[in-house]
Amino acid sequence: QVQLVESGGGLVQPGGSLRLSCAASGNTLSIRAMGWYRQAPGKQRELVASISKGGSSNYGDSVKGRFTISRDNARNTVFLQMNSLKPEDTAAYFCNAALSTPPWGVWGQGTLVTVSS
């Protein structure tokens, strides 16, 4: 099994920055890709960014140019650098790992990001 632990959420003013981290443990050799999703109250969970084992990244339209995803394969950790934060970025952010074996995907417990003055 793979376990994910997120950290780095908190309260930040509009225009500020935060860096989220997601550390994977367990059967990390089964991880094909990792990503960040977010869910705001009353809204569906949406993709923020994802990155493959080879380093190819993909971003949601609302964060392109502001957020950057990266990964440290040696430490089995993925990072999300969030710049120029807006109030609409306020959400619970969840780390996800896509696996090559069942259960095919796992989620972290989530970390809350609040952008407010």
C-alpha positions as CSV (number, residue, x, y, z in Angstrom):
1,Q,0.0,0.0,0.0
2,V,0.9,3.6,-0.5
3,Q,0.3,6.3,2.1
4,L,0.3,10.1,1.4
5,V,0.9,12.8,4.0
6,E,0.3,16.4,3.0
7,S,1.6,19.5,4.7
8,G,2.0,23.2,4.1
9,G,-1.5,24.6,4.1
10,G,-2.6,27.7,6.0
11,L,-3.9,31.2,5.8
12,V,-2.3,33.6,3.4
13,Q,-3.3,37.0,2.1
14,P,-4.3,37.6,-1.6
15,G,-1.2,37.8,-3.7
16,G,0.8,35.7,-1.3
17,S,2.5,32.3,-1.7
18,L,2.3,28.9,-0.2
19,R,4.2,25.7,-0.8
20,L,2.4,22.4,-0.3
21,S,4.3,19.1,0.2
22,C,3.1,15.5,-0.2
23,A,5.3,12.7,1.0
24,A,4.6,9.1,-0.1
25,S,5.6,6.0,1.8
26,G,5.0,2.3,1.4
27,N,5.0,0.7,-2.0
28,T,6.3,3.8,-3.8
29,L,7.6,1.8,-6.7
30,S,4.0,1.4,-7.8
31,I,3.4,5.2,-8.2
32,R,3.0,6.3,-11.8
33,A,2.0,9.9,-11.3
34,M,1.2,12.2,-8.5
35,G,-1.0,15.2,-8.4
36,W,-2.9,17.8,-6.4
37,Y,-6.7,18.3,-6.5
38,R,-8.8,20.8,-4.6
39,Q,-12.3,21.0,-3.4
40,A,-14.0,24.2,-2.3
41,P,-17.2,24.1,-0.2
42,G,-20.2,23.3,-2.4
43,K,-18.0,22.5,-5.4
44,Q,-16.7,19.4,-7.1
45,R,-13.1,18.3,-6.6
46,E,-11.0,19.5,-9.5
47,L,-7.5,18.9,-10.8
48,V,-4.9,21.5,-9.8
49,A,-1.8,19.9,-11.2
50,S,-0.2,16.5,-11.9
51,I,3.2,15.2,-12.7
52,S,4.3,11.9,-14.1
53,K,7.2,9.9,-12.9
54,G,9.2,11.2,-15.9
55,G,8.4,14.8,-15.0
56,S,5.7,15.7,-17.4
57,S,3.2,18.1,-15.8
58,N,-0.3,19.2,-16.4
59,Y,-2.3,22.1,-14.9
60,G,-5.8,23.2,-14.4
61,D,-6.7,26.2,-16.4
62,S,-7.3,28.4,-13.4
63,V,-3.8,27.9,-12.0
64,K,-1.7,28.0,-15.1
65,G,1.1,30.5,-14.8
66,R,0.7,30.8,-11.0
67,F,1.2,27.3,-9.6
68,T,4.2,25.0,-10.2
69,I,4.3,21.3,-9.5
70,S,7.5,19.4,-9.0
71,R,8.7,16.1,-7.5
72,D,11.7,14.7,-5.8
73,N,11.7,11.1,-6.8
74,A,14.5,10.2,-4.3
75,R,12.3,11.4,-1.5
76,N,9.1,10.3,-3.0
77,T,7.7,13.8,-2.4
78,V,5.7,16.1,-4.7
79,F,5.5,19.9,-4.2
80,L,3.0,22.5,-5.2
81,Q,4.4,26.0,-5.3
82,M,1.4,28.4,-5.3
83,N,2.1,32.1,-6.1
84,S,-0.2,35.0,-6.7
85,L,-2.9,33.4,-4.6
86,K,-6.5,34.5,-5.0
87,P,-9.5,34.2,-2.7
88,E,-10.9,31.7,-5.2
89,D,-8.0,29.4,-4.5
90,T,-9.4,28.8,-1.0
91,A,-10.1,25.1,-0.8
92,A,-9.1,21.8,0.8
93,Y,-6.1,20.5,-1.3
94,F,-5.7,16.8,-1.7
95,C,-2.6,14.9,-2.8
96,N,-3.3,11.9,-5.2
97,A,-1.1,9.1,-6.4
98,A,-1.9,7.1,-9.5
99,L,-0.7,3.5,-9.0
100,S,0.3,0.7,-11.4
101,T,-1.4,-1.9,-9.1
102,P,-4.7,-2.1,-7.2
103,P,-6.2,0.0,-5.7
104,W,-5.0,2.0,-8.7
105,G,-5.1,5.3,-6.7
106,V,-4.8,6.7,-3.2
107,W,-5.6,10.1,-1.6
108,G,-4.0,12.0,1.2
109,Q,-6.1,13.4,4.1
110,G,-6.1,16.9,2.7
111,T,-4.7,20.3,3.8
112,L,-6.7,23.5,4.0
113,V,-5.6,26.6,2.1
114,T,-7.4,29.8,2.9
115,V,-6.7,33.0,1.0
116,S,-8.1,36.0,2.7
117,S,-7.2,39.5,3.9
